[in-house]
Amino acid sequence: MAVPAAGLPARVRIHEVGARDGLQNEKTAVPTAVKAEFIHRLAAAGLTTIEATSFVHPTWVPQLADAEDLFPLLSDVDAALPVLVPNERGLDRALALGARRIAVFGSATETFAARNLNRTVAESLAMFEPVVARATAEGAHVRGYLSMCFGDPWEGAVPVHQVVKVAKALLDLGCDELSLGDTIGVATPGHVQALLSALNEEGVGTDRIGVHFHDTYGQALSNTLAALQHGVATVDASAGGLGGCPYAKSATGNLATEDLVWMLDGLGIETGVDLAALTATSVWMAEQLGRPSPSRTVKALSHKEQ
């Protein structure tokens, strides 16, 4: 039963990351055809933004080494298909295939920047500058991911002012939107509200912010609700709860898209997503991977159908 709550967005755009952030963590190779089918099914379920792949060197993320083969198979997908690019070479590859939505991936902490990008935070921003400038000149939409916004497994709690500084730097490069990542899932609602308020105070509008929560401590949905109460209307999620982070071993799965949709449906918030079709897609993908989905909603709804 839908029971709306005051002060929440009327509609939320779900930025689906299962096909990229989810599958990049798989230990076994996922065939290109399965990835393409997964993305087609996600679009058919009503998701309008589906992160497709990453144009990184296969040495770093071998699971996404088939980006050139996959992307042309998605030409008929009725959804925005962002792709992650680490540098200008990755951008060249993406633009050559017609990608119109680009994402760069930065860090709020020095240790993770070194481990993930082999650079300091400042050096990574310098690397992104020509990428963002060229993508923008080509008319592409650019998203900036910022990881370790709430805690870092090596550095501990991350000061809010430190996150705000790097977030503003990413936006100053020309990013159209910013995704705040709780990479290891340690955020709590008060911390979420504090960071969003600090960004607002520094002139960063909530309309340019998305949130990306992991469910390590079971806080992803409560943190999402805190962000919605602050006016955020873009939420990252992964079908079936797939994914984590290959460079942060304490990171567990992303917020499951089905769990998010269940909550949003209950609040009367529009998403355009057919929960039954999405659940069926995640059950199908779990079968391809040979293990059950960790999503509570997928378990509940698929059990009910049996």
RODRENFI-201726 format. One record per residue: residue number from 1; y, z, x of N, C-alpha, C in turn; residue in one letter. Coordinates in steps of 0.05 Angstrom, whole numbers, plus 5000, padded with zeros to 4 digits. Each point is the difference from the previous one (the first is absolute). Layout:
N
[site NUM, [Y, Z, X], [Y, Z, X], [Y, Z, X], "A"] ...
// end
This chain:
306
[site 1, [4976, 5000, 5017], [5024, 5000, 4983], [5025, 5000, 5018], "M"] [site 2, [5018, 4981, 4995], [5024, 4999, 5015], [5021, 5020, 4990], "A"] [site 3, [5009, 5017, 5018], [5020, 5020, 4994], [5022, 4997, 5021], "V"] [site 4, [5022, 4986, 4994], [5021, 4996, 5020], [5013, 5026, 5009], "P"] [site 5, [5010, 5000, 5024], [5015, 5023, 5010], [5028, 4990, 5008], "A"] [site 6, [5020, 5017, 4996], [5027, 4993, 5004], [5006, 4995, 5030], "A"] [site 7, [5019, 4982, 5006], [5009, 4997, 5027], [4983, 4982, 5018], "G"] [site 8, [4982, 4985, 4988], [4982, 4983, 5016], [5007, 4971, 4996], "L"] [site 9, [4993, 4982, 5019], [5005, 4972, 4996], [4984, 4989, 4977], "P"] [site 10, [5012, 4980, 4986], [4986, 4987, 4978], [4977, 4983, 5009], "A"] [site 11, [5003, 4989, 5024], [4980, 4982, 5012], [4997, 5006, 5030], "R"] [site 12, [4975, 4998, 5010], [4995, 5004, 5028], [4986, 4974, 5010], "V"] [site 13, [5010, 4991, 5023], [4987, 4977, 5013], [4979, 5012, 5021], "R"] [site 14, [4975, 4993, 4996], [4980, 5009, 5018], [4997, 4979, 5022], "I"] [site 15, [5003, 5009, 5025], [4996, 4984, 5023], [4971, 5004, 5010], "H"] [site 16, [4983, 4982, 4992], [4971, 5003, 5005], [4994, 4993, 5030], "E"] [site 17, [4987, 5020, 5014], [4995, 4996, 5028], [4970, 5000, 5007], "V"] [site 18, [4983, 4999, 4980], [4971, 5002, 5005], [4989, 4978, 5017], "G"] [site 19, [5010, 4975, 4996], [4989, 4978, 5015], [5008, 4999, 5029], "A"] [site 20, [5022, 5014, 5007], [5009, 5001, 5028], [4995, 5028, 5011], "R"] [site 21, [5015, 5020, 4991], [4997, 5027, 5011], [4973, 5011, 4994], "D"] [site 22, [4988, 4993, 4978], [4974, 5010, 4993], [4978, 4988, 5017], "G"] [site 23, [4999, 4973, 5001], [4978, 4987, 5014], [5002, 5000, 5030], "L"] [site 24, [5024, 5005, 5011], [5003, 5000, 5029], [4984, 5023, 5013], "Q"] [site 25, [4992, 5019, 4984], [4986, 5024, 5010], [4970, 4997, 4999], "N"] [site 26, [4990, 4979, 4987], [4971, 4998, 4996], [4986, 4995, 5027], "E"] [site 27, [4977, 5014, 5003], [4985, 4997, 5025], [4984, 4974, 5001], "K"] [site 28, [4992, 4991, 4977], [4985, 4975, 4998], [5018, 4977, 4992], "T"] [site 29, [4994, 4976, 5009], [5017, 4977, 4993], [4998, 4994, 4971], "A"] [site 30, [5023, 4995, 4988], [5002, 4992, 4972], [5005, 4970, 5000], "V"] [site 31, [4982, 4984, 4988], [5004, 4971, 5000], [5026, 4991, 4988], "P"] [site 32, [5011, 4979, 5011], [5025, 4989, 4990], [4999, 4994, 4970], "T"] [site 33, [4978, 4989, 4992], [4997, 4993, 4971], [5001, 5024, 4982], "A"] [site 34, [4989, 5023, 5010], [5001, 5024, 4984], [5029, 5011, 4999], "V"] [site 35, [5014, 4998, 5022], [5028, 5009, 4999], [5016, 4983, 4980], "K"] [site 36, [4996, 4974, 5001], [5014, 4982, 4982], [4994, 5006, 4971], "A"] [site 37, [4975, 5005, 4994], [4991, 5007, 4973], [5013, 5027, 4991], "E"] [site 38, [5000, 5019, 5019], [5012, 5026, 4994], [5029, 4996, 4992], "F"] [site 39, [5015, 4985, 5015], [5029, 4996, 4994], [5003, 4985, 4973], "I"] [site 40, [4984, 4980, 4995], [5001, 4986, 4974], [4995, 5019, 4977], "H"] [site 41, [4980, 5018, 5003], [4993, 5019, 4979], [5023, 5020, 4996], "R"] [site 42, [5013, 5009, 5022], [5022, 5018, 4997], [5023, 4988, 4985], "L"] [site 43, [5006, 4974, 5006], [5021, 4986, 4986], [4993, 4997, 4970], "A"] [site 44, [4975, 4994, 4995], [4991, 4997, 4972], [5003, 5026, 4984], "A"] [site 45, [4998, 5022, 5014], [5003, 5027, 4988], [5029, 5007, 4994], "A"] [site 46, [5018, 4983, 5010], [5029, 5005, 4993], [5017, 5010, 5023], "G"] [site 47, [4988, 5002, 5024], [5017, 5009, 5023], [5017, 4977, 5009], "L"] [site 48, [5025, 5005, 5004], [5019, 4978, 5006], [5009, 4999, 5029], "T"] [site 49, [4993, 5021, 5015], [5005, 5000, 5029], [4975, 5009, 5014], "T"] [site 50, [4988, 4982, 5015], [4974, 5006, 5013], [5002, 4993, 5029], "I"] [site 51, [5000, 5020, 5017], [5002, 4995, 5029], [4974, 4986, 5009], "E"] [site 52, [5003, 4976, 5011], [4976, 4984, 5004], [4986, 5004, 5027], "A"] [site 53, [5015, 5001, 5022], [4987, 5002, 5026], [5021, 5007, 5021], "T"] [site 54, [4992, 4999, 5025], [5018, 5007, 5022], [4996, 4979, 5022], "S"] [site 55, [5022, 4990, 5010], [4999, 4980, 5022], [5004, 5014, 5026], "F"] [site 56, [4981, 5017, 5006], [5000, 5015, 5026], [4978, 4988, 5017], "V"] [site 57, [5001, 5006, 5026], [4980, 4989, 5018], [4973, 5013, 4993], "H"] [site 58, [4979, 4983, 4998], [4974, 5011, 4992], [4988, 5022, 5017], "P"] [site 59, [5010, 5003, 5024], [4991, 5022, 5017], [5007, 5026, 4988], "T"] [site 60, [5024, 5002, 4987], [5009, 5025, 4989], [4989, 5006, 4973], "W"] [site 61, [4998, 4980, 4983], [4989, 5003, 4973], [4980, 4977, 4995], "V"] [site 62, [4976, 5003, 5011], [4981, 4977, 4997], [4992, 4994, 4971], "P"] [site 63, [5002, 5020, 4983], [4993, 4996, 4972], [5018, 4979, 4986], "Q"] [site 64, [5024, 4996, 5011], [5019, 4981, 4987], [5004, 4975, 5018], "L"] [site 65, [4980, 4994, 5016], [5002, 4978, 5018], [5000, 4973, 4986], "A"] [site 66, [4992, 5000, 4974], [4997, 4976, 4985], [5025, 4993, 4983], "D"] [site 67, [5024, 5010, 5008], [5024, 4996, 4984], [5006, 4971, 4995], "A"] [site 68, [4997, 4983, 5021], [5005, 4971, 4996], [4980, 4987, 4981], "E"] [site 69, [4976, 5010, 4999], [4980, 4989, 4981], [5004, 5011, 4972], "D"] [site 70, [5009, 5025, 4998], [5002, 5013, 4974], [5025, 4990, 4984], "L"] [site 71, [5023, 5000, 5013], [5025, 4995, 4985], [5000, 4974, 4985], "F"] [site 72, [4990, 4977, 5011], [4999, 4976, 4984], [4983, 5001, 4975], "P"] [site 73, [4981, 5019, 4999], [4982, 5003, 4977], [5014, 5014, 4977], "L"] [site 74, [5025, 5009, 5004], [5014, 5016, 4981], [5024, 4984, 4987], "L"] [site 75, [5000, 4974, 5004], [5023, 4984, 4991], [5003, 5001, 4969], "S"] [site 76, [4978, 5005, 4986], [5002, 5000, 4971], [5003, 5028, 4988], "D"] [site 77, [5003, 5020, 5017], [5003, 5028, 4991], [5028, 5004, 4988], "V"] [site 78, [5001, 5010, 4975], [5025, 5004, 4987], [5010, 5029, 5006], "D"] [site 79, [5008, 5004, 5024], [5011, 5026, 5009], [5014, 4996, 5027], "A"] [site 80, [5019, 5018, 5006], [5012, 5000, 5026], [4979, 5009, 5020], "A"] [site 81, [4999, 4987, 5024], [4979, 5006, 5019], [5013, 5007, 5028], "L"] [site 82, [5010, 5024, 5003], [5011, 5008, 5025], [4979, 5000, 5022], "P"] [site 83, [5009, 4995, 5025], [4982, 5001, 5023], [5014, 5016, 5022], "V"] [site 84, [4985, 5015, 5015], [5010, 5016, 5022], [5002, 4983, 5025], "L"] [site 85, [5023, 5002, 5014], [5003, 4986, 5026], [5010, 5020, 5021], "V"] [site 86, [4989, 5000, 5024], [5008, 5020, 5020], [5022, 4990, 5018], "P"] [site 87, [5004, 4974, 5002], [5018, 4989, 5019], [5007, 4971, 4992], "N"] [site 88, [5015, 4986, 5017], [5008, 4973, 4994], [4976, 4980, 4999], "E"] [site 89, [4981, 5004, 5017], [4976, 4983, 4999], [4986, 5003, 4973], "R"] [site 90, [4997, 5025, 4990], [4988, 5004, 4974], [5017, 4987, 4978], "G"] [site 91, [5026, 5002, 5003], [5018, 4987, 4980], [4997, 4970, 5000], "L"] [site 92, [4997, 4988, 5024], [4996, 4971, 5001], [4975, 4992, 4985], "D"] [site 93, [4979, 5015, 5004], [4974, 4994, 4986], [5003, 5003, 4970], "R"] [site 94, [5014, 5021, 4991], [5003, 5005, 4972], [5017, 4978, 4986], "A"] [site 95, [5023, 4994, 5013], [5018, 4980, 4988], [4987, 4973, 4999], "L"] [site 96, [4984, 4993, 5020], [4987, 4974, 5002], [4981, 4996, 4976], "A"] [site 97, [4990, 5022, 4989], [4982, 4998, 4977], [5015, 5004, 4973], "L"] [site 98, [5026, 5003, 5001], [5016, 5001, 4976], [5004, 5028, 4989], "G"] [site 99, [4995, 5021, 5016], [5005, 5027, 4991], [5030, 5004, 4994], "A"] [site 100, [5006, 5013, 4978], [5028, 5004, 4992], [5007, 5029, 4998], "R"] [site 101, [4981, 5018, 5005], [5006, 5028, 5001], [4987, 5012, 5025], "R"] [site 102, [5017, 5012, 5016], [4992, 5009, 5027], [5003, 5031, 5001], "I"] [site 103, [4983, 5013, 5016], [5003, 5029, 5004], [4997, 5006, 5030], "A"] [site 104, [5017, 5018, 5009], [4997, 5011, 5027], [4993, 5029, 4998], "V"] [site 105, [4988, 5011, 5021], [4987, 5026, 4998], [5011, 5018, 5023], "F"] [site 106, [5018, 5019, 4994], [5011, 5017, 5020], [4990, 5029, 4998], "G"] [site 107, [5009, 5016, 5018], [4992, 5028, 5001], [5024, 5019, 5002], "S"] [site 108, [4998, 5022, 4986], [5021, 5021, 5002], [4997, 5018, 5024], "A"] [site 109, [4976, 4998, 5013], [4995, 5017, 5023], [4993, 4984, 5025], "T"] [site 110, [5006, 5011, 5023], [4996, 4986, 5026], [4970, 4997, 5006], "E"] [site 111, [4984, 5021, 4995], [4972, 4999, 5007], [4986, 4978, 4985], "T"] [site 112, [5004, 4998, 4974], [4987, 4980, 4984], [5010, 4972, 5007], "F"] [site 113, [5026, 4998, 5006], [5011, 4974, 5009], [4985, 4991, 5025], "A"] [site 114, [4995, 5018, 5019], [4987, 4994, 5024], [4971, 4992, 4995], "A"] [site 115, [4986, 5014, 4983], [4972, 4994, 4994], [4996, 4976, 4983], "R"] [site 116, [5018, 4995, 4981], [4997, 4978, 4981], [5013, 4974, 5010], "N"] [site 117, [5023, 5003, 5013], [5015, 4976, 5008], [5003, 4997, 5030], "L"] [site 118, [4991, 5021, 5015], [5002, 5000, 5029], [5029, 4997, 5009], "N"] [site 119, [5018, 5013, 4985], [5028, 5000, 5005], [5013, 5026, 4992], "R"] [site 120, [5024, 5005, 5009], [5016, 5022, 4989], [5011, 4992, 4973], "T"] [site 121, [5010, 5019, 4985], [5012, 4993, 4974], [5023, 4980, 5004], "V"] [site 122, [5017, 5005, 5020], [5022, 4981, 5005], [4991, 4973, 5008], "A"] [site 123, [4979, 4998, 5017], [4989, 4974, 5008], [4987, 4985, 4976], "E"] [site 124, [4988, 5015, 4982], [4988, 4987, 4977], [5022, 4989, 4982], "S"] [site 125, [5021, 5014, 4996], [5022, 4990, 4984], [5012, 4975, 5013], "L"] [site 126, [5002, 5000, 5026], [5011, 4976, 5014], [4981, 4976, 4996], "A"] [site 127, [4974, 5006, 4999], [4980, 4979, 4995], [5003, 4988, 4972], "M"] [site 128, [5006, 5018, 4981], [5002, 4992, 4972], [5025, 4984, 4994], "F"] [site 129, [5021, 5005, 5016], [5026, 4988, 4994], [4999, 4970, 4997], "E"] [site 130, [4990, 4985, 5019], [4999, 4970, 4996], [4980, 4992, 4978], "P"] [site 131, [4979, 5016, 4996], [4981, 4994, 4978], [5014, 5001, 4973], "V"] [site 132, [5014, 5022, 4995], [5014, 5003, 4975], [5022, 4979, 4997], "V"] [site 133, [5015, 4995, 5021], [5022, 4981, 4999], [4989, 4972, 4993], "A"] [site 134, [4979, 4992, 5013], [4989, 4973, 4995], [4987, 4998, 4972], "R"] [site 135, [4986, 5021, 4992], [4988, 4999, 4974], [5021, 4998, 4978], "A"] [site 136, [5021, 5016, 5004], [5022, 4999, 4980], [5014, 4973, 5000], "T"] [site 137, [5003, 4988, 5023], [5013, 4973, 5002], [4982, 4979, 4986], "A"] [site 138, [4974, 5005, 5000], [4981, 4981, 4987], [4999, 5006, 4970], "E"] [site 139, [5015, 5020, 4990], [5000, 5006, 4972], [4977, 5018, 4991], "G"] [site 140, [4986, 5013, 5019], [4978, 5017, 4994], [5010, 5029, 4993], "A"] [site 141, [4985, 5013, 4983], [5006, 5028, 4994], [4986, 5017, 5022], "H"] [site 142, [5014, 5020, 5010], [4990, 5016, 5022], [4997, 5029, 4991], "V"] [site 143, [4977, 5011, 5004], [4994, 5029, 4995], [4997, 5014, 5027], "R"] [site 144, [5011, 5024, 5002], [4996, 5016, 5024], [4983, 5024, 4993], "G"] [site 145, [4976, 5001, 5013], [4984, 5024, 4997], [5008, 5020, 5021], "Y"] [site 146, [5002, 5025, 4992], [5005, 5022, 5018], [4978, 5020, 4998], "L"] [site 147, [4984, 5003, 5021], [4977, 5018, 4999], [5008, 5028, 5011], "S"] [site 148, [4983, 5019, 4996], [5003, 5028, 5010], [5026, 5012, 4990], "M"] [site 149, [5007, 4996, 4975], [5025, 5010, 4989], [4999, 5030, 4994], "C"] [site 150, [4977, 5011, 4998], [4998, 5029, 4992], [4985, 5017, 5021], "F"] [site 151, [4982, 4988, 5014], [4985, 5015, 5020], [4986, 4981, 5019], "G"] [site 152, [4996, 5008, 5025], [4987, 4984, 5020], [4978, 5017, 5013], "D"] [site 153, [4976, 4989, 5003], [4977, 5016, 5010], [5005, 5010, 5029], "P"] [site 154, [5017, 4988, 5015], [5006, 5008, 5027], [5025, 5017, 5002], "W"] [site 155, [5020, 4993, 4984], [5026, 5014, 5002], [5005, 5021, 4979], "E"] [site 156, [4982, 5001, 4980], [5004, 5020, 4978], [5020, 4991, 4980], "G"] [site 157, [5013, 5019, 4987], [5020, 4994, 4979], [5022, 4982, 5012], "A"] [site 158, [5009, 4981, 4984], [5020, 4981, 5009], [5027, 5008, 4987], "V"] [site 159, [5020, 5006, 5015], [5026, 5008, 4988], [5011, 4978, 4982], "P"] [site 160, [5011, 5008, 4978], [5011, 4981, 4980], [5022, 4983, 5013], "V"] [site 161, [5017, 5012, 5016], [5022, 4984, 5012], [4990, 4979, 5019], "H"] [site 162, [4977, 5005, 5012], [4988, 4980, 5018], [4990, 4976, 4984], "Q"] [site 163, [4988, 5005, 4977], [4990, 4979, 4983], [5024, 4983, 4989], "V"] [site 164, [5020, 5014, 4992], [5024, 4986, 4989], [5012, 4982, 5021], "V"] [site 165, [5002, 5009, 5024], [5011, 4983, 5022], [4985, 4974, 5004], "K"] [site 166, [4974, 5001, 5001], [4984, 4976, 5004], [5000, 4983, 4975], "V"] [site 167, [4999, 5013, 4976], [5001, 4985, 4975], [5026, 4983, 4998], "A"] [site 168, [5022, 5013, 5006], [5026, 4985, 4999], [5000, 4978, 5021], "K"] [site 169, [4988, 5004, 5023], [5000, 4979, 5020], [4984, 4976, 4991], "A"] [site 170, [4978, 5005, 4986], [4984, 4978, 4989], [5016, 4984, 4979], "L"] [site 171, [5013, 5014, 4983], [5016, 4987, 4979], [5024, 4985, 5013], "L"] [site 172, [5012, 5012, 5021], [5022, 4987, 5013], [4992, 4974, 5014], "D"] [site 173, [4974, 4997, 5006], [4990, 4975, 5012], [5001, 4977, 4979], "L"] [site 174, [5000, 5008, 4974], [5001, 4980, 4979], [4976, 5001, 4981], "G"] [site 175, [4983, 5021, 5002], [4978, 5003, 4981], [5010, 5003, 4972], "C"] [site 176, [4987, 4987, 4981], [5008, 5001, 4972], [4991, 5026, 4987], "D"] [site 177, [4977, 5010, 5009], [4990, 5025, 4989], [4986, 5016, 5021], "E"] [site 178, [4996, 5026, 4994], [4988, 5018, 5019], [4977, 5015, 4987], "L"] [site 179, [4977, 5001, 5013], [4977, 5015, 4989], [4996, 5025, 5018], "S"] [site 180, [5003, 5023, 4988], [4997, 5026, 5014], [4971, 5008, 5000], "L"] [site 181, [4987, 5001, 5024], [4972, 5005, 5002], [4993, 5029, 5007], "G"] [site 182, [4983, 5012, 4984], [4988, 5026, 5007], [4973, 4994, 5012], "D"] [site 183, [5000, 4991, 5024], [4977, 4988, 5013], [4975, 5018, 5002], "T"] [site 184, [5005, 5026, 5003], [4977, 5018, 5002], [4998, 5018, 4975], "I"] [site 185, [5016, 4995, 4980], [4996, 5014, 4974], [5008, 5029, 5000], "G"] [site 186, [5020, 5008, 5016], [5008, 5028, 5001], [5024, 5007, 4983], "V"] [site 187, [5012, 4980, 4987], [5025, 5006, 4984], [4993, 5017, 4976], "A"] [site 188, [5021, 5014, 4991], [4999, 5015, 4975], [5026, 4993, 4984], "T"] [site 189, [5000, 5004, 4974], [5022, 4990, 4983], [5028, 5009, 5010], "P"] [site 190, [5004, 5024, 5008], [5026, 5009, 5009], [5010, 4984, 5024], "G"] [site 191, [4981, 4995, 5018], [5006, 4985, 5024], [5008, 4971, 4993], "H"] [site 192, [4986, 4989, 4981], [5007, 4973, 4990], [5028, 4999, 4989], "V"] [site 193, [5006, 5019, 4983], [5027, 5001, 4988], [5021, 5004, 5021], "Q"] [site 194, [4995, 5017, 5020], [5019, 5005, 5021], [5006, 4974, 5016], "A"] [site 195, [4979, 4985, 5007], [5004, 4976, 5015], [5016, 4979, 4984], "L"] [site 196, [4993, 4997, 4975], [5014, 4981, 4983], [5029, 5007, 4996], "L"] [site 197, [5005, 5026, 4997], [5028, 5009, 4997], [5016, 4995, 5026], "S"] [site 198, [4987, 5005, 5023], [5014, 4996, 5025], [5006, 4970, 5004], "A"] [site 199, [4982, 4983, 4992], [5005, 4971, 5002], [5023, 4992, 4982], "L"] [site 200, [5000, 5010, 4976], [5022, 4994, 4981], [5027, 5010, 5011], "N"] [site 201, [5000, 5023, 5013], [5025, 5011, 5011], [5011, 4982, 5023], "E"] [site 202, [4982, 4985, 5012], [5008, 4983, 5022], [5004, 4971, 4991], "E"] [site 203, [5001, 4996, 4973], [5007, 4975, 4989], [4977, 4981, 4995], "G"] [site 204, [4975, 5010, 5002], [4977, 4984, 4994], [4993, 5003, 4970], "V"] [site 205, [5003, 4979, 4985], [4995, 5002, 4971], [4970, 5002, 4994], "G"] [site 206, [4994, 5015, 4979], [4972, 5003, 4992], [4987, 4973, 4992], "T"] [site 207, [5017, 4982, 4991], [4990, 4973, 4991], [4989, 4984, 5023], "D"] [site 208, [5005, 5009, 5025], [4990, 4985, 5023], [4976, 5014, 5013], "R"] [site 209, [4990, 5021, 4986], [4979, 5017, 5012], [4974, 4997, 4984], "I"] [site 210, [4978, 4998, 5015], [4973, 5003, 4988], [4987, 5023, 5014], "G"] [site 211, [4978, 5010, 4989], [4985, 5022, 5012], [4971, 4993, 5003], "V"] [site 212, [4988, 5010, 5022], [4973, 4993, 5007], [4986, 5026, 5008], "H"] [site 213, [4984, 5011, 4982], [4988, 5026, 5004], [4970, 4998, 5005], "F"] [site 214, [4990, 5017, 5018], [4971, 5002, 5004], [4991, 5027, 4987], "H"] [site 215, [4975, 5001, 4993], [4990, 5022, 4983], [4983, 5020, 5016], "D"] [site 216, [5007, 5004, 5025], [4984, 5017, 5018], [4997, 5028, 4988], "T"] [site 217, [5021, 5011, 4990], [5000, 5027, 4988], [5002, 5000, 4970], "Y"] [site 218, [4994, 4977, 4987], [5001, 4998, 4971], [5028, 5001, 4989], "G"] [site 219, [5020, 4993, 5016], [5028, 5001, 4991], [5013, 4974, 4993], "Q"] [site 220, [4985, 4978, 5002], [5013, 4974, 4997], [5013, 4996, 4972], "A"] [site 221, [4987, 5008, 4979], [5011, 4996, 4973], [5024, 5019, 4996], "L"] [site 222, [4997, 5025, 5008], [5023, 5018, 4996], [5024, 4992, 5017], "S"] [site 223, [4995, 4989, 5023], [5022, 4990, 5016], [5013, 4975, 4987], "N"] [site 224, [4983, 4983, 4989], [5010, 4977, 4985], [5018, 5008, 4977], "T"] [site 225, [4991, 5020, 4985], [5015, 5009, 4977], [5027, 5011, 5009], "L"] [site 226, [5000, 5014, 5023], [5026, 5011, 5010], [5018, 4977, 5007], "A"] [site 227, [4990, 4978, 5011], [5016, 4977, 5007], [5010, 4986, 4975], "A"] [site 228, [4983, 4998, 4979], [5009, 4988, 4975], [5023, 5016, 4988], "L"] [site 229, [4997, 5026, 5001], [5021, 5018, 4989], [5027, 4996, 5015], "Q"] [site 230, [4998, 4990, 5024], [5024, 4995, 5016], [5011, 4971, 4995], "H"] [site 231, [4985, 4984, 4984], [5009, 4974, 4994], [4986, 4977, 5014], "G"] [site 232, [4981, 5006, 5017], [4985, 4980, 5014], [4983, 4984, 4980], "V"] [site 233, [5000, 4974, 5002], [4985, 4983, 4980], [4981, 4980, 5014], "A"] [site 234, [4996, 5004, 5026], [4980, 4983, 5014], [4981, 5019, 5014], "T"] [site 235, [4974, 4997, 4994], [4979, 5017, 5011], [4978, 4984, 5012], "V"] [site 236, [4993, 5006, 5025], [4978, 4987, 5013], [4974, 5013, 4991], "D"] [site 237, [4979, 4985, 4996], [4974, 5011, 4993], [4978, 4979, 5007], "A"] [site 238, [4976, 5010, 5002], [4978, 4984, 5009], [4977, 5001, 4980], "S"] [site 239, [4992, 4976, 4990], [4979, 4999, 4980], [4975, 5014, 5010], "A"] [site 240, [4990, 5018, 4984], [4976, 5015, 5007], [5004, 5021, 5021], "G"] [site 241, [5025, 5004, 5009], [5006, 5020, 5020], [4991, 4992, 5028], "G"] [site 242, [4998, 4974, 5005], [4992, 4990, 5026], [5021, 5006, 5021], "L"] [site 243, [4991, 5005, 5024], [5019, 5000, 5023], [5006, 5027, 5012], "G"] [site 244, [5014, 4999, 5022], [5008, 5024, 5015], [5020, 4990, 5021], "G"] [site 245, [4994, 5005, 5025], [5016, 4990, 5022], [4984, 5000, 5025], "C"] [site 246, [4995, 4977, 5012], [4982, 4999, 5024], [5012, 5015, 5024], "P"] [site 247, [5026, 5005, 5000], [5012, 5013, 5023], [5006, 5030, 4995], "Y"] [site 248, [4992, 5010, 4977], [5004, 5028, 4994], [4974, 5010, 4987], "A"] [site 249, [4982, 5011, 5015], [4973, 5006, 4991], [4999, 5021, 4978], "K"] [site 250, [5021, 5016, 4997], [5000, 5020, 4979], [5008, 4988, 4973], "S"] [site 251, [5009, 4975, 5000], [5008, 4987, 4975], [4976, 4992, 4983], "A"] [site 252, [5000, 5009, 4975], [4980, 4991, 4981], [5011, 4979, 4982], "T"] [site 253, [4987, 4995, 4978], [5007, 4977, 4983], [5028, 5001, 4988], "G"] [site 254, [5009, 4976, 4994], [5025, 4997, 4985], [4997, 5011, 4972], "N"] [site 255, [5023, 5004, 4987], [5000, 5006, 4971], [4986, 4977, 4986], "L"] [site 256, [4980, 5007, 4983], [4985, 4979, 4985], [5018, 4989, 4978], "A"] [site 257, [5001, 4973, 4999], [5016, 4987, 4979], [4993, 5008, 4972], "T"] [site 258, [4973, 5004, 4996], [4991, 5008, 4973], [5010, 5027, 4993], "E"] [site 259, [5000, 5019, 5018], [5010, 5027, 4995], [5030, 4999, 4994], "D"] [site 260, [5014, 4984, 5014], [5029, 4996, 4995], [5005, 4989, 4973], "L"] [site 261, [4985, 4979, 4993], [5004, 4987, 4974], [4993, 5018, 4977], "V"] [site 262, [4979, 5016, 5003], [4993, 5020, 4979], [5023, 5019, 4995], "W"] [site 263, [5012, 5010, 5022], [5023, 5018, 4996], [5024, 4986, 4988], "M"] [site 264, [5006, 4976, 5009], [5023, 4986, 4990], [4996, 4992, 4971], "L"] [site 265, [4976, 4991, 4993], [4994, 4994, 4972], [5005, 5025, 4982], "D"] [site 266, [4991, 5023, 5010], [5003, 5024, 4985], [5029, 5009, 4996], "G"] [site 267, [5017, 4991, 5019], [5028, 5007, 4998], [5016, 4978, 4985], "L"] [site 268, [4986, 4980, 4991], [5013, 4978, 4985], [5016, 4982, 5018], "G"] [site 269, [4994, 5000, 5026], [5015, 4983, 5019], [4985, 4973, 5002], "I"] [site 270, [5015, 4979, 4997], [4988, 4973, 5001], [4993, 4992, 5029], "E"] [site 271, [4977, 4987, 5003], [4992, 4989, 5026], [4991, 4971, 4998], "T"] [site 272, [4992, 4992, 4976], [4989, 4974, 4996], [4971, 4997, 5009], "G"] [site 273, [4987, 5023, 5007], [4973, 4999, 5011], [4980, 5008, 4978], "V"] [site 274, [4979, 4984, 4999], [4978, 5005, 4981], [4980, 5019, 5015], "D"] [site 275, [5000, 5025, 4992], [4984, 5020, 5014], [4970, 4993, 5000], "L"] [site 276, [4990, 4990, 4978], [4972, 4994, 4998], [4992, 4977, 5019], "A"] [site 277, [5017, 4980, 5001], [4995, 4977, 5019], [5003, 5009, 5029], "A"] [site 278, [5019, 5018, 5005], [5003, 5010, 5027], [4976, 5017, 5009], "L"] [site 279, [4991, 5017, 4982], [4976, 5016, 5006], [4976, 4983, 5005], "T"] [site 280, [4996, 4979, 4984], [4978, 4982, 5004], [5002, 4986, 5028], "A"] [site 281, [5024, 4994, 5008], [5004, 4987, 5026], [4993, 5019, 5022], "T"] [site 282, [5007, 5025, 4998], [4994, 5020, 5021], [4970, 5006, 5001], "S"] [site 283, [4987, 5000, 4976], [4971, 5004, 5000], [4986, 4976, 5014], "V"] [site 284, [5010, 4976, 4994], [4990, 4976, 5013], [5004, 5002, 5031], "W"] [site 285, [5024, 5008, 5008], [5005, 5001, 5029], [4983, 5021, 5013], "M"] [site 286, [4996, 5023, 4987], [4983, 5021, 5011], [4971, 4989, 5004], "A"] [site 287, [4992, 4983, 4982], [4973, 4988, 5003], [4999, 4982, 5025], "E"] [site 288, [5022, 4986, 5005], [5000, 4982, 5023], [5000, 5017, 5026], "Q"] [site 289, [5012, 5024, 4999], [5001, 5017, 5023], [4976, 5018, 5003], "L"] [site 290, [4984, 5002, 4979], [4976, 5016, 5001], [5003, 5029, 4998], "G"] [site 291, [5022, 5009, 4986], [5004, 5028, 4996], [5018, 5004, 4975], "R"] [site 292, [4999, 5023, 4987], [5016, 5005, 4976], [5029, 5004, 5007], "P"] [site 293, [5017, 4994, 4980], [5028, 5004, 5003], [5007, 5030, 4999], "S"] [site 294, [5018, 5010, 5017], [5008, 5028, 4999], [5020, 5006, 4977], "P"] [site 295, [5009, 4980, 4986], [5020, 5004, 4979], [4987, 5016, 4977], "S"] [site 296, [5013, 5021, 4992], [4990, 5016, 4978], [5000, 4985, 4974], "R"] [site 297, [5021, 4984, 4996], [5001, 4984, 4975], [4979, 4979, 4999], "T"] [site 298, [4995, 4987, 5022], [4978, 4980, 5001], [4973, 5014, 4993], "V"] [site 299, [4996, 5023, 5012], [4975, 5014, 4994], [4998, 5007, 4971], "K"] [site 300, [5022, 5011, 4989], [4999, 5008, 4972], [4996, 4977, 4981], "A"] [site 301, [5015, 4979, 5004], [4998, 4977, 4981], [4975, 4984, 5003], "L"] [site 302, [4990, 4997, 5025], [4976, 4984, 5004], [4976, 5016, 4990], "S"] [site 303, [5000, 5027, 5002], [4979, 5017, 4989], [5000, 4998, 4970], "H"] [site 304, [5023, 4999, 4988], [5002, 5000, 4970], [4988, 4974, 4990], "K"] [site 305, [5002, 4978, 5016], [4990, 4975, 4990], [4970, 4997, 5003], "E"] [site 306, [4987, 5018, 5016], [4971, 4998, 5004], [4984, 5011, 4977], "Q"] 
// end
